[in-house]
Amino acid sequence: MAKPTSLSKKRSIYMFGILAALIVGLCLRTGYIQVVKGETYTAMAEQQQTRNKVVSAARGSISDRNGDVMAVSATTYVIWARPANIDKKAQNATAKELAKILGLDKKEVKKKLRQESVLVKIAKDLDEKTMEKVKKAELKGIEITKGKTRYYPMKTLAAQVIGNVSSDGDGLAGLELQYNDELNGIAGRQVEKTDPAGRTLSYGTNDTYQAEDGLNVVSTLDAVVQSHAEKAIKNGKKTTKADKITCLMMNPKTGEILASATTETYDPNNARVPLSESEAQKVEKMSAKEKAEYLNKMWRNPLVSDTYEPGSTFKLLTLSATLEEKTSKLKEHFHCSGSYNVSGKVLKCWKYPEAHGDETLKQAVGNSCNPVFIQLGKRLGIDTFYRYLDLFGITEKTGVDYPGEAQAQIQDKSKLTSVDFATMSYGQGISVTPIQLLTAVSAIGNDGVLVRPHLVSKLTDSDGKTVKSCGTEVVRQAISKETADEVKEAMEYVVEESGGTAAKVKGYKMGGKTGTAQNESKGLASKTYYASFVGLAPIDDPQVAILVVVDNPKGKVHGSEAAAPIVKEIMEKTLPYLNTRPENK
């Protein structure tokens, strides 16, 4: 036997060294995987062997004050595919059958079936009839789960207030957005052990974490009052040929909003498509940015999110400040010559070149006489006038529980000219939101107490138990009860004997004030107007405050002609419905 050479020894040692190094390396790598990365790989294995199913939480409903449902989550079905469980040879047939049942494009379905994802969503928001067809087809790798879709049974009624949701069920506008967290609830999940193909293991442990359903929102709206308001403003738009008409109604003592209506509405069941076919075609041609802006405008509530010039309806606040400060009284006599000179600027009464002549302050309210209110403003002074703007909540947002509330546009008093102040005293040169004005006037109907307006009365659970109450919130005492009574006296005179008689409802005592102001947003040369009427009824014990604003009426542009008749139509139906006691005559 030949003796091993030194070269062969070296080779053996070298090979042994390499082998030893490999073994040591493998041991180190195994130790690293098992010890250092053990938890990570265990989690990865657990994830691969575990299937999580989301257990959807039921989104709470939204109802009116009487429990009539205005938004609810309806049960629908979702079709899923597990590509790993579908044989490649069967993909075409499966895609064809699904496309036929679901009304989808076969190529798009087939594309989804070829994805490498463990679970692929094929279609959602399906009704039970369609679900049964898919189930009956017995397609391998196709699963069905329950889902939820938002349904609005009253369709366009109070659409801007209720709002709408995204495809994922999150609020996009209105109360759906304001109370999204409360409505949504907390989703649960179901955990199952599976094999690599996604099949449930018979020996695996399954855990279920129950979903926590969302709370129900009970609004302060009254669907009946809302429908009366919507019908009346729709009729009014035909009569006045206005661009838009809005109406806001609330309980002056509690701040509960009973109705919030606009003629420019939409159906939240199909929130991205305007009701008008011509408008829908226009939207289809818009860019993504233009479409978003259009939808935002369509969904927004102008009674909360837009400002306008109130005109003579604002005189009620100037009158309140005057009577509270005792710088005049209802029986004081004034003289109207048809105009009033302020620092060389001639400001005209609406009756110019005619004049009201001799009139008491109460008559001046009924006549809506600008020269008299200029004098009232001068007596008050800028600082005192602005203090009452603060007291009536005009210089701040109302804090209503609704997204996107706008701020009033008021000139800085340090930069205010005498002419600016004179026009503000009769409601021009100042821009407010409708909800700000009605909240302020409601304080007059509530013995001078300003309360915060609100759209939701309470939140309840699935058993109907109250979880949270949203009652009346007093903000401050704006004026005394004695002053409020005097202002109501003047308001009653307006409806009974002066410019607001077109709003009078037989059998009821009402108070109100008309208003007409140029719409400066459309340019001073446009000659377009806001015609409005604000009122309280019954005036002796107000239960309803109402504001109607007519944007750009054609022909008859004054509040007494364009807005007051609409108020009458609404209140003729609303007052008896609310069991408001009629006047004894």
C-alpha positions as CSV (number, residue, x, y, z in Angstrom):
1,M,0.0,0.0,0.0
2,A,1.4,3.3,-1.1
3,K,2.2,5.8,1.5
4,P,0.1,9.0,1.2
5,T,2.1,11.9,-0.1
6,S,2.3,15.3,1.6
7,L,0.2,16.8,-1.2
8,S,-2.7,14.3,-0.7
9,K,-2.5,15.0,3.1
10,K,-2.7,18.7,2.4
11,R,-5.7,18.2,0.1
12,S,-7.5,16.0,2.8
13,I,-6.8,18.6,5.5
14,Y,-8.0,21.4,3.1
15,M,-11.2,19.5,2.2
16,F,-11.8,18.7,5.9
17,G,-11.4,22.4,6.8
18,I,-13.9,23.4,4.1
19,L,-16.4,20.7,5.3
20,A,-15.9,21.8,8.9
21,A,-16.4,25.4,8.0
22,L,-19.6,24.5,6.2
23,I,-20.9,22.5,9.1
24,V,-20.1,25.4,11.5
25,G,-21.7,27.9,9.2
26,L,-24.9,25.8,8.9
27,C,-25.0,25.4,12.7
28,L,-24.6,29.2,13.1
29,R,-27.2,29.9,10.5
30,T,-29.6,27.4,12.1
31,G,-29.0,28.9,15.5
32,Y,-29.6,32.4,14.1
33,I,-32.9,31.3,12.5
34,Q,-34.1,29.5,15.5
35,V,-32.9,31.8,18.2
36,V,-32.4,35.3,16.8
37,K,-35.1,35.3,14.2
38,G,-37.2,32.6,15.8
39,E,-40.1,34.9,16.7
40,T,-40.1,36.6,13.3
41,Y,-40.3,33.4,11.4
42,T,-42.9,31.9,13.8
43,A,-45.1,35.0,13.1
44,M,-44.6,34.6,9.4
45,A,-45.6,31.0,9.5
46,E,-48.6,31.9,11.7
47,Q,-49.6,34.5,9.2
48,Q,-49.3,32.1,6.3
49,Q,-51.4,29.5,8.1
50,T,-54.0,32.0,9.4
51,R,-56.9,33.6,7.5
52,N,-58.5,36.7,9.0
53,K,-62.1,37.5,8.0
54,V,-63.3,41.0,8.9
55,V,-66.6,40.9,10.7
56,S,-68.3,44.2,9.7
57,A,-69.8,46.4,12.4
58,A,-73.3,47.6,11.5
59,R,-73.3,51.4,10.8
60,G,-75.9,53.1,13.0
61,S,-79.0,54.5,11.5
62,I,-80.1,58.2,11.3
63,S,-83.7,59.0,12.0
64,D,-85.9,62.0,12.5
65,R,-87.2,63.1,15.9
66,N,-90.2,60.7,15.6
67,G,-88.1,57.7,14.8
68,D,-88.7,57.6,11.0
69,V,-85.5,56.2,9.5
70,M,-83.7,58.6,7.1
71,A,-80.4,56.5,6.7
72,V,-79.8,52.9,7.4
73,S,-77.3,50.1,6.6
74,A,-78.9,47.3,4.5
75,T,-77.4,43.8,4.3
76,T,-75.7,43.1,1.0
77,Y,-73.3,40.4,-0.2
78,V,-69.7,40.4,-1.4
79,I,-68.2,37.9,-3.9
80,W,-64.6,36.8,-3.3
81,A,-62.2,34.6,-5.2
82,R,-59.3,32.5,-3.9
83,P,-57.1,32.2,-7.1
84,A,-55.0,29.4,-5.6
85,N,-58.1,27.2,-5.3
86,I,-59.1,27.7,-9.0
87,D,-57.6,25.4,-11.5
88,K,-56.0,27.3,-14.4
89,K,-58.0,25.3,-16.9
90,A,-61.2,26.4,-15.0
91,Q,-60.4,30.1,-14.9
92,N,-62.0,30.9,-18.2
93,A,-65.2,29.1,-17.4
94,T,-65.4,30.6,-13.9
95,A,-64.8,34.1,-15.2
96,K,-67.5,33.6,-17.9
97,E,-70.1,32.4,-15.4
98,L,-69.4,35.1,-12.9
99,A,-69.5,37.9,-15.5
100,K,-72.8,36.6,-16.7
101,I,-74.4,36.5,-13.2
102,L,-72.9,39.8,-12.0
103,G,-73.2,41.7,-15.2
104,L,-69.4,42.3,-15.4
105,D,-66.8,42.3,-18.1
106,K,-65.4,38.8,-18.5
107,K,-61.9,40.0,-19.2
108,E,-61.8,42.1,-16.0
109,V,-63.1,39.1,-13.9
110,K,-60.5,36.8,-15.5
111,K,-57.8,39.3,-14.7
112,K,-58.8,39.2,-11.0
113,L,-58.8,35.4,-11.0
114,R,-55.2,35.4,-12.2
115,Q,-53.9,37.6,-9.4
116,E,-51.4,36.1,-6.9
117,S,-53.3,37.5,-3.9
118,V,-54.8,35.0,-1.4
119,L,-58.2,36.7,-1.6
120,V,-59.6,38.9,-4.3
121,K,-62.8,40.9,-4.2
122,I,-64.9,40.4,-7.4
123,A,-68.1,42.4,-6.6
124,K,-69.9,44.0,-3.7
125,D,-73.3,45.5,-2.7
126,L,-75.1,42.6,-4.2
127,D,-78.7,41.7,-3.3
128,E,-79.9,38.3,-2.1
129,K,-81.2,37.3,-5.4
130,T,-77.8,37.7,-7.1
131,M,-76.1,36.1,-4.2
132,E,-78.3,33.0,-4.6
133,K,-77.4,32.7,-8.3
134,V,-73.7,32.7,-7.5
135,K,-74.2,30.2,-4.7
136,K,-76.2,27.9,-7.0
137,A,-73.4,28.0,-9.6
138,E,-71.2,26.2,-7.1
139,L,-67.9,27.7,-8.5
140,K,-64.8,26.3,-6.9
141,G,-62.6,29.0,-5.2
142,I,-65.5,31.5,-5.0
143,E,-66.8,32.6,-1.6
144,I,-69.7,34.8,-0.4
145,T,-69.7,37.0,2.6
146,K,-72.2,39.5,4.0
147,G,-71.6,43.2,3.7
148,K,-73.4,46.5,4.3
149,T,-74.5,49.3,2.1
150,R,-76.0,52.6,3.0
151,Y,-79.6,53.2,2.0
152,Y,-81.6,56.4,2.2
153,P,-85.3,55.5,2.2
154,M,-86.5,59.1,2.0
155,K,-84.2,59.8,-1.0
156,T,-83.8,63.5,-1.6
157,L,-85.6,64.6,1.7
158,A,-83.1,66.6,3.8
159,A,-80.2,65.3,1.7
160,Q,-77.8,68.1,2.5
161,V,-78.4,67.6,6.3
162,I,-78.2,63.8,6.3
163,G,-75.3,63.6,3.9
164,N,-73.8,60.5,2.3
165,V,-71.0,58.0,2.6
166,S,-68.0,56.7,0.6
167,S,-67.8,53.3,-1.0
168,D,-66.1,52.1,2.2
169,G,-69.0,53.3,4.3
170,D,-67.3,56.4,5.8
171,G,-69.2,59.7,6.0
172,L,-68.5,62.3,3.3
173,A,-70.9,65.0,4.1
174,G,-73.7,66.1,6.5
175,L,-74.5,64.2,9.7
176,E,-72.9,61.1,8.1
177,L,-69.6,63.0,8.3
178,Q,-70.2,64.9,11.6
179,Y,-71.0,61.7,13.5
180,N,-69.0,59.3,11.5
181,D,-67.0,57.9,14.4
182,E,-70.2,57.3,16.5
183,L,-72.0,55.7,13.5
184,N,-69.2,53.5,12.4
185,G,-68.8,51.2,15.4
186,I,-65.8,48.9,15.7
187,A,-65.2,46.0,13.2
188,G,-64.6,42.5,14.6
189,R,-62.8,39.6,13.0
190,Q,-62.8,35.8,12.6
191,V,-59.5,34.0,12.7
192,E,-59.1,30.5,11.0
193,K,-56.2,28.1,10.6
194,T,-55.6,27.2,6.9
195,D,-53.3,25.2,4.6
196,P,-51.1,26.9,2.0
197,A,-54.0,26.9,-0.4
198,G,-56.2,28.8,2.0
199,R,-58.4,25.8,2.9
200,T,-59.6,25.7,6.5
201,L,-57.9,23.0,8.6
202,S,-60.3,20.6,10.4
203,Y,-57.9,20.5,13.4
204,G,-57.2,24.2,13.5
205,T,-58.5,26.6,16.2
206,N,-60.9,29.3,15.2
207,D,-61.3,32.6,17.2
208,T,-64.1,35.1,16.7
209,Y,-63.9,38.7,17.9
210,Q,-67.4,40.2,17.8
211,A,-68.0,43.5,16.1
212,E,-69.3,46.4,18.1
213,D,-72.2,48.0,16.1
214,G,-72.3,51.8,15.6
215,L,-74.6,54.1,17.5
216,N,-77.9,55.4,16.0
217,V,-78.3,59.1,15.5
218,V,-81.7,60.6,16.4
219,S,-81.9,64.0,14.7
220,T,-84.0,67.0,15.7
221,L,-85.5,67.1,12.2
222,D,-89.2,66.4,11.7
223,A,-89.7,64.6,8.3
224,V,-93.2,66.0,8.0
225,V,-92.2,69.6,8.6
226,Q,-89.2,69.1,6.3
227,S,-91.5,67.8,3.5
228,H,-93.8,70.8,4.0
229,A,-90.8,73.1,3.7
230,E,-89.4,71.4,0.6
231,K,-92.7,71.4,-1.2
232,A,-93.3,75.1,-0.5
233,I,-89.9,76.3,-1.7
234,K,-90.2,74.1,-4.8
235,N,-93.6,75.8,-5.5
236,G,-92.0,79.1,-4.7
237,K,-89.2,78.6,-7.2
238,K,-91.7,78.1,-10.0
239,T,-93.6,81.2,-9.0
240,T,-90.7,83.5,-8.4
241,K,-88.4,81.9,-11.1
242,A,-85.6,82.3,-8.5
243,D,-82.2,80.7,-8.9
244,K,-82.5,79.0,-5.5
245,I,-84.7,79.1,-2.4
246,T,-83.7,78.0,1.1
247,C,-85.7,77.5,4.3
248,L,-84.6,77.0,7.9
249,M,-86.9,76.2,10.8
250,M,-86.1,75.7,14.5
251,N,-87.6,75.7,18.0
252,P,-86.5,79.1,19.4
253,K,-86.6,77.8,23.0
254,T,-84.5,74.6,22.5
255,G,-82.4,75.3,19.4
256,E,-83.7,72.1,17.8
257,I,-83.6,72.4,14.0
258,L,-86.9,71.2,12.6
259,A,-86.2,71.6,8.9
260,S,-83.4,72.6,6.7
261,A,-84.4,72.7,3.0
262,T,-83.0,73.9,-0.3
263,T,-84.3,73.6,-3.8
264,E,-80.8,72.5,-5.0
265,T,-80.9,68.9,-3.7
266,Y,-79.6,65.4,-4.7
267,D,-80.3,61.8,-3.9
268,P,-77.7,60.4,-1.5
269,N,-78.4,56.9,-2.8
270,N,-76.6,58.0,-5.9
271,A,-74.7,60.9,-4.5
272,R,-72.3,61.5,-7.4
273,V,-75.0,61.9,-10.0
274,P,-77.1,65.2,-10.2
275,L,-80.8,64.8,-10.4
276,S,-80.9,66.8,-13.7
277,E,-80.0,64.7,-16.7
278,S,-78.3,67.6,-18.4
279,E,-76.3,68.4,-15.3
280,A,-75.3,64.7,-15.0
281,Q,-74.0,64.8,-18.6
282,K,-71.9,67.9,-17.8
283,V,-70.4,66.3,-14.7
284,E,-69.4,63.3,-16.9
285,K,-67.2,65.5,-19.0
286,M,-65.5,67.3,-16.1
287,S,-61.9,66.7,-14.9
288,A,-61.4,65.0,-11.5
289,K,-60.8,68.3,-9.8
290,E,-63.8,70.0,-11.4
291,K,-66.0,67.0,-10.5
292,A,-64.9,67.2,-6.8
293,E,-65.7,70.9,-6.7
294,Y,-69.1,70.3,-8.2
295,L,-70.0,67.5,-5.8
296,N,-68.8,69.6,-2.8
297,K,-71.1,72.4,-3.9
298,M,-74.0,70.0,-4.5
299,W,-73.6,68.3,-1.1
300,R,-73.0,71.4,1.0
301,N,-75.8,72.9,3.1
302,P,-76.1,76.6,2.2
303,L,-78.0,77.4,5.4
304,V,-74.9,76.6,7.4
305,S,-72.0,76.9,5.0
306,D,-72.9,80.0,2.9
307,T,-73.3,83.6,3.8
308,Y,-75.7,86.2,2.4
309,E,-76.6,89.9,3.0
310,P,-79.7,89.8,5.3
311,G,-81.1,93.2,4.4
312,S,-84.0,94.5,6.5
313,T,-84.4,91.3,8.5
314,F,-81.3,92.4,10.3
315,K,-83.1,95.5,11.5
316,L,-84.6,93.4,14.3
317,L,-81.1,93.2,15.9
318,T,-80.6,97.0,15.6
319,L,-84.1,97.5,17.1
320,S,-83.3,95.1,20.0
321,A,-80.1,96.9,20.8
322,T,-81.9,100.3,20.7
323,L,-84.7,99.2,23.0
324,E,-82.3,97.5,25.4
325,E,-80.1,100.6,25.6
326,K,-83.2,102.8,25.9
327,T,-82.0,105.1,23.2
328,S,-85.5,105.1,21.7
329,K,-88.9,103.5,22.3
330,L,-91.6,102.1,20.0
331,K,-93.8,105.2,20.4
332,E,-91.1,107.7,19.5
333,H,-91.9,109.7,16.3
334,F,-89.4,110.0,13.5
335,H,-89.6,111.8,10.1
336,C,-88.6,110.1,6.8
337,S,-87.9,112.4,3.9
338,G,-87.0,109.5,1.6
339,S,-83.2,109.8,2.2
340,Y,-80.6,110.6,4.8
341,N,-77.3,112.4,4.4
342,V,-74.3,110.6,6.0
343,S,-71.0,112.4,5.7
344,G,-72.0,113.9,2.4
345,K,-73.3,110.5,1.1
346,V,-77.1,110.4,0.4
347,L,-78.5,107.1,1.5
348,K,-82.0,106.4,0.2
349,C,-85.0,104.8,1.7
350,W,-86.4,102.0,-0.4
351,K,-89.5,104.2,-1.1
352,Y,-87.4,107.0,-2.5
353,P,-88.2,109.5,-4.2
354,E,-91.4,109.1,-2.1
355,A,-91.1,109.2,1.7
356,H,-92.8,107.7,4.8
357,G,-93.1,111.1,6.5
358,D,-94.1,111.1,10.2
359,E,-93.9,107.6,11.7
360,T,-93.4,106.0,15.1
361,L,-90.5,103.6,15.6
362,K,-92.9,100.6,15.5
363,Q,-94.3,101.9,12.2
364,A,-90.8,102.4,10.9
365,V,-90.1,98.7,11.5
366,G,-93.3,97.9,9.6
367,N,-92.3,100.3,6.8
368,S,-88.7,99.0,6.9
369,C,-87.5,102.6,6.8
370,N,-83.8,102.9,6.3
371,P,-83.4,106.6,7.4
372,V,-84.9,105.8,10.8
373,F,-82.5,102.9,11.4
374,I,-79.5,105.0,10.4
375,Q,-80.5,107.3,13.2
376,L,-80.9,104.4,15.6
377,G,-77.4,103.3,14.7
378,K,-75.9,106.7,15.3
379,R,-77.5,106.8,18.8
380,L,-76.0,103.5,19.7
381,G,-72.6,104.2,18.4
382,I,-70.2,101.7,16.8
383,D,-68.9,100.1,20.0
384,T,-72.3,99.4,21.4
385,F,-73.6,98.2,18.1
386,Y,-70.7,95.7,17.8
387,R,-71.3,94.6,21.4
388,Y,-74.8,93.5,20.5
389,L,-73.4,91.7,17.4
390,D,-71.3,89.8,19.9
391,L,-74.3,89.1,22.2
392,F,-76.5,87.8,19.3
393,G,-73.7,85.5,18.2
394,I,-73.1,87.3,14.8
395,T,-69.3,87.7,15.3
396,E,-68.8,83.9,15.9
397,K,-69.9,80.6,14.5
398,T,-73.0,79.2,16.1
399,G,-71.3,75.9,16.9
400,V,-74.1,73.8,15.3
401,D,-73.3,70.1,15.1
402,Y,-72.7,70.1,11.3
403,P,-69.5,70.2,9.3
404,G,-68.3,73.2,7.3
405,E,-70.0,76.1,9.2
406,A,-69.1,79.4,7.6
407,Q,-68.1,82.6,9.5
408,A,-70.0,85.9,9.0
409,Q,-68.3,88.6,7.0
410,I,-68.2,91.7,9.2
411,Q,-66.0,94.7,8.6
412,D,-63.4,95.6,11.2
413,K,-64.9,98.3,13.3
414,S,-61.5,100.2,13.4
415,K,-61.7,100.6,9.7
416,L,-65.5,101.3,9.5
417,T,-66.5,104.6,7.9
418,S,-69.6,106.4,8.9
419,V,-71.3,105.4,5.7
420,D,-70.4,101.7,6.3
421,F,-71.8,101.8,9.8
422,A,-75.0,103.5,8.5
423,T,-75.7,100.8,6.0
424,M,-74.9,98.0,8.5
425,S,-77.6,99.4,10.8
426,Y,-80.2,98.5,8.3
427,G,-78.6,95.2,7.2
428,Q,-76.4,95.9,4.3
429,G,-72.7,95.8,4.1
430,I,-72.7,92.7,6.4
431,S,-72.9,89.1,5.4
432,V,-74.1,86.3,7.7
433,T,-75.1,82.7,7.5
434,P,-78.9,81.9,7.6
435,I,-78.4,79.8,10.7
436,Q,-76.7,82.8,12.5
437,L,-79.6,85.1,11.7
438,L,-82.3,82.7,12.7
439,T,-80.5,81.8,15.9
440,A,-80.3,85.5,16.8
441,V,-84.0,86.1,16.0
442,S,-84.8,82.9,18.0
443,A,-83.3,84.6,21.1
444,I,-86.0,87.3,20.7
445,G,-88.6,84.6,20.7
446,N,-87.0,83.0,23.8
447,D,-87.2,85.9,26.2
448,G,-83.9,87.2,25.1
449,V,-82.0,83.9,25.8
450,L,-79.6,82.8,23.0
451,V,-79.4,79.0,22.7
452,R,-77.1,76.9,20.5
453,P,-78.8,75.4,17.4
454,H,-78.4,71.6,17.0
455,L,-79.4,68.9,14.6
456,V,-79.1,65.8,16.8
457,S,-81.1,65.1,20.0
458,K,-79.5,61.9,21.1
459,L,-77.4,58.8,20.3
460,T,-78.8,55.4,21.0
461,D,-77.5,51.8,20.9
462,S,-78.9,48.9,18.9
463,D,-81.4,48.3,21.7
464,G,-82.7,51.8,21.6
465,K,-81.1,52.8,24.8
466,T,-79.9,56.4,25.0
467,V,-76.1,56.6,25.2
468,K,-75.8,60.3,24.9
469,S,-78.3,63.2,25.1
470,C,-77.8,66.4,23.2
471,G,-80.2,68.8,24.9
472,T,-80.6,72.5,25.0
473,E,-77.4,74.5,25.5
474,V,-77.9,78.1,26.7
475,V,-75.2,80.4,25.3
476,R,-76.1,83.7,27.0
477,Q,-78.7,86.3,27.8
478,A,-78.6,88.6,24.7
479,I,-81.3,91.0,25.7
480,S,-83.8,91.3,28.6
481,K,-87.3,89.7,28.5
482,E,-88.9,93.1,28.5
483,T,-86.9,94.1,25.4
484,A,-87.7,90.8,23.6
485,D,-91.4,91.4,24.3
486,E,-91.2,94.9,22.7
487,V,-89.5,93.6,19.6
488,K,-92.1,90.8,19.3
489,E,-94.8,93.5,19.5
490,A,-93.1,95.3,16.5
491,M,-92.8,92.0,14.6
492,E,-96.5,91.2,15.2
493,Y,-97.3,94.7,13.8
494,V,-95.3,93.9,10.6
495,V,-97.4,90.8,9.9
496,E,-100.8,92.1,11.1
497,E,-100.8,95.6,9.7
498,S,-97.7,96.3,7.6
499,G,-95.3,94.9,5.0
500,G,-95.5,91.2,6.1
501,T,-99.2,90.6,5.8
502,A,-98.6,88.0,3.0
503,A,-97.1,85.7,5.6
504,K,-100.1,85.8,7.9
505,V,-101.8,82.4,8.7
506,K,-105.4,82.6,9.5
507,G,-106.2,81.7,13.2
508,Y,-102.6,82.3,14.4
509,K,-100.7,85.3,15.7
510,M,-97.4,85.7,13.9
511,G,-94.5,88.1,14.0
512,G,-91.9,88.7,11.3
513,K,-89.8,91.0,9.3
514,T,-89.2,91.2,5.5
515,G,-85.8,91.8,3.9
516,T,-84.5,92.7,0.5
517,A,-80.8,93.1,-0.3
518,Q,-78.7,93.1,-3.4
519,N,-76.7,90.0,-4.0
520,E,-73.2,91.4,-4.2
521,S,-71.6,88.0,-4.9
522,K,-73.0,88.3,-8.5
523,G,-71.6,91.8,-9.0
524,L,-73.1,95.3,-8.2
525,A,-74.2,95.7,-11.8
526,S,-76.1,92.4,-11.8
527,K,-79.2,93.8,-10.1
528,T,-80.0,90.5,-8.4
529,Y,-81.5,90.3,-5.0
530,Y,-82.0,88.2,-1.9
531,A,-85.6,88.4,-0.8
532,S,-86.2,87.1,2.6
533,F,-88.6,86.8,5.6
534,V,-87.9,85.8,9.2
535,G,-90.7,85.0,11.6
536,L,-91.9,83.6,14.9
537,A,-95.1,81.8,15.6
538,P,-97.3,82.0,17.7
539,I,-95.9,85.4,18.6
540,D,-97.2,85.3,22.2
541,D,-95.4,82.0,22.9
542,P,-93.1,81.2,19.9
543,Q,-92.7,77.5,19.1
544,V,-91.3,77.9,15.6
545,A,-88.8,80.3,14.1
546,I,-88.6,80.3,10.3
547,L,-86.3,81.9,7.7
548,V,-86.9,81.8,4.0
549,V,-84.3,83.2,1.6
550,V,-85.1,83.6,-2.1
551,D,-82.0,84.0,-4.3
552,N,-82.6,86.2,-7.4
553,P,-86.4,86.2,-7.8
554,K,-87.6,87.6,-11.1
555,G,-90.2,90.3,-11.3
556,K,-91.3,90.8,-7.7
557,V,-88.0,91.0,-5.8
558,H,-89.0,92.2,-2.4
559,G,-89.2,89.9,0.7
560,S,-92.9,90.9,1.2
561,E,-93.7,89.6,-2.3
562,A,-91.3,86.7,-2.9
563,A,-90.6,85.2,0.5
564,A,-93.6,86.0,2.7
565,P,-96.1,83.9,0.7
566,I,-93.7,80.9,0.9
567,V,-93.6,81.3,4.7
568,K,-97.4,81.3,4.8
569,E,-97.6,78.1,2.8
570,I,-95.2,76.3,5.1
571,M,-96.7,77.6,8.4
572,E,-100.3,76.9,7.3
573,K,-99.4,73.2,7.4
574,T,-96.8,73.2,10.1
575,L,-98.6,75.0,12.9
576,P,-101.6,72.7,13.0
577,Y,-99.3,69.6,12.7
578,L,-97.3,70.7,15.7
579,N,-100.5,71.1,17.7
580,T,-99.8,74.7,18.2
581,R,-102.8,76.3,19.8
582,P,-104.6,78.7,17.4
583,E,-105.6,82.2,18.4
584,N,-109.0,82.5,20.0
585,K,-111.1,84.6,17.7
